[in-house]
Amino acid sequence: MKQFNIVKNFKIYAVISIVLVAAGFVALVAAPFGINMFNLDIDFAGGTTMYYNMGQKVTADVIKGIEEAFTESTGGKVSAVQSTGDGNEVMVKTVSIDTEKREAFTVALKEKFGITDADVLNVEDVSAAVGKDLRTSAFKSAGIAIALMLVYITVRFDFVSGLSAVICLVHDVLVMISLYVIFRLPLNLNFIAAALIIFGYSINASIITFDRIRENMKTSKREDIDEIVNLSVNQTMKRNINTTLTTLFTIVLVYILGVQSLKNFSLPIIVGVVSGAYSSIFIAGPLWAKLKKLTTKS
């Protein structure tokens, strides 16, 4: 089997990573200065959520009809339309709208789907202050999760492995954030769910590489760290690729066959999974080698 010299070409992979994470990094750095580069959904920016009983199964066609009814009656666009409850109920999220536009939308639904006043289940307003609290909580939770992962991997392997894994994890999340910034995807609680999934996936992929490096460090007759890392990465590459493809088959189908809300949820996961495979193969091992040499010299 052909052996790829991953460590030798690390600078190339690092440049590719810098390009991929640039937009996400800039967006995060700019946020504390009041510069918003995200398309904040109502979960974070505040808005209105309306619940209706449609009296029928909420299919993709029904969701499309609801979106059209909202645009025709208010002149705006919904943030999200999701099936809830027993499948006949629907949740419509949008930016804050006044009572007049809500009533116009309800009238449009009555005409299009034949619902009645009794089918208007609830209307909720989410303030911008609540959205700000959610953003703060999300960042705190992510920070705590990353810190705990660093401690866990340091205990299980060593600090260099923990630091390398966390850098790869941050890399994968920044790639996801770049996706949201560049394609103006609505940033909502779906992002938090997707990020948590990638947290686990990215760390697991990196651990596979570090575990093989540790085994080869104990048994290999080679003394050069770069050679051991190259051997380890090549040995685990097939497993990482197969795991990635298996995961992608399911998520891609969800993206292709799902409604818009599922597309907005599955697309970041697809990007995150691919990024996780990339970082575990081309970043984790070579980065570990560079950091190991630096700590050994010091």
KAVENHU-V824654 format. One record per pair of residues at least 6 apart in sequence whose ideal C-beta (glycine too) atoms are under 8 Angstrom apart, sorted by the first residue. I is the first residue (numbers start at 1). GAP is how many residues later the second one is. Records with the same first field share a line. If there is no record, write none. Layout:
I = GAP / GAP
//
This chain:
1 = 233
3 = 227 / 228 / 231
4 = 226 / 229 / 230 / 233
5 = 225
6 = 7 / 223 / 224 / 227 / 228 / 275 / 276 / 279 / 280
7 = 219 / 222 / 223 / 278 / 279 / 282
8 = 218
10 = 272 / 273 / 276 / 277 / 280
13 = 269 / 270 / 273
14 = 269
17 = 154 / 261 / 262 / 266
20 = 154 / 155 / 158 / 255
21 = 150 / 153 / 154 / 156 / 157
22 = 156
23 = 14 / 154 / 155 / 158 / 159
24 = 149 / 150 / 151 / 152 / 153 / 154 / 155 / 156 / 157
25 = 149 / 153
26 = 11
27 = 10 / 11 / 150 / 151 / 154
28 = 146 / 149
30 = 6 / 7
31 = 6 / 7
37 = 144
38 = 6 / 142 / 143 / 149
39 = 141 / 145 / 146 / 147 / 148
40 = 91 / 146 / 147
41 = 6 / 38 / 39 / 52 / 145 / 146 / 147
42 = 6 / 7 / 37 / 51 / 52 / 53 / 54 / 84 / 89 / 146
43 = 83 / 88 / 91 / 145 / 146
44 = 87 / 88 / 90 / 91 / 143 / 144
45 = 50 / 83 / 86
46 = 50 / 79 / 80 / 81 / 82 / 83 / 84 / 85
47 = 32 / 46 / 47 / 48 / 49 / 78 / 79
48 = 45 / 46 / 47 / 48 / 49 / 54 / 75 / 76 / 77 / 78
49 = 42 / 43 / 44 / 45 / 74 / 75 / 76 / 77
50 = 41 / 42 / 44 / 52 / 55 / 70 / 72 / 73 / 74
51 = 33 / 38 / 39 / 40 / 41 / 69 / 70 / 71 / 72
52 = 37 / 38 / 40 / 57 / 63 / 67 / 68 / 69
53 = 32 / 35 / 36 / 62 / 65 / 66 / 68
54 = 8 / 12 / 34 / 35 / 36 / 59 / 61 / 65
55 = 33 / 58 / 59 / 60 / 64
56 = 6 / 32 / 57
57 = 30 / 31
58 = 25 / 29 / 30 / 31 / 32
60 = 199
62 = 28 / 51
63 = 18 / 20 / 27 / 196 / 197
65 = 47 / 48
66 = 12 / 15 / 24 / 26 / 43
67 = 10 / 11 / 14
69 = 36 / 39 / 40 / 43
70 = 6 / 7 / 8 / 22 / 24 / 35 / 38
71 = 6
72 = 36
73 = 28 / 31 / 32 / 34 / 35
74 = 23 / 27 / 30 / 31
76 = 18 / 19 / 21 / 25
77 = 17
78 = 14 / 15 / 16
79 = 14 / 15 / 16 / 107 / 109
80 = 11 / 12 / 13 / 106 / 108 / 180 / 181 / 184
81 = 9 / 10 / 11 / 12 / 178 / 179 / 180
82 = 8 / 9 / 11 / 179
83 = 6 / 7 / 8 / 176
84 = 6 / 7
89 = 32
92 = 13
96 = 29
97 = 8
102 = 21
106 = 14
109 = 6
110 = 6
134 = 55
138 = 54
141 = 51
142 = 31 / 53 / 57
145 = 51 / 54
146 = 20 / 23 / 24 / 53
149 = 13 / 16 / 17 / 20 / 50 / 54
150 = 12 / 13 / 15 / 16
151 = 11
152 = 10
153 = 8 / 9 / 12 / 13 / 50 / 54 / 57
154 = 7 / 8
156 = 51
157 = 50 / 53 / 54 / 57
159 = 136
160 = 128 / 131 / 132 / 135
161 = 49 / 52 / 53 / 127
163 = 128
164 = 42 / 46 / 120 / 123 / 124 / 127
165 = 37 / 38 / 41 / 42 / 45 / 119
167 = 116 / 120
168 = 34 / 38 / 108 / 111 / 112 / 115 / 116 / 119
169 = 30 / 33 / 34 / 37
171 = 104 / 108 / 112
172 = 26 / 30 / 100 / 103 / 104 / 107
173 = 22 / 25 / 26 / 29 / 99
175 = 96 / 97 / 100
176 = 15 / 18 / 19 / 22 / 92 / 95 / 96 / 99
179 = 6 / 88 / 89 / 92
180 = 7 / 11 / 88
185 = 79 / 82 / 83
186 = 78
188 = 76
190 = 71 / 74 / 75 / 78
191 = 77
193 = 72
194 = 71 / 74 / 75 / 78
195 = 73 / 77
197 = 72 / 75
198 = 70 / 71 / 74 / 75 / 77 / 78
201 = 46 / 71 / 72 / 75
202 = 70 / 73 / 74 / 77 / 78
205 = 35 / 38 / 39 / 71 / 72 / 74 / 75 / 79
206 = 73 / 74 / 78
208 = 28 / 31 / 32 / 72
209 = 23 / 24 / 27 / 31 / 71 / 72 / 75 / 76 / 79
210 = 74 / 78
212 = 20 / 21 / 23 / 24
213 = 15 / 16 / 19 / 72 / 75
215 = 17
216 = 12 / 15 / 16 / 19
217 = 11
220 = 8 / 11
222 = 6 / 9
225 = 64 / 67 / 68
226 = 63
229 = 56 / 57 / 59 / 60
230 = 55
232 = 53
233 = 48 / 52 / 53
236 = 44 / 45
237 = 44
240 = 37 / 40 / 41
241 = 36 / 40
243 = 34
244 = 29 / 30 / 32 / 33
247 = 26
248 = 22 / 25 / 26
251 = 15 / 18 / 19 / 22
252 = 14 / 18
254 = 8 / 12
255 = 7 / 8 / 11 / 12 / 15
258 = 8
//
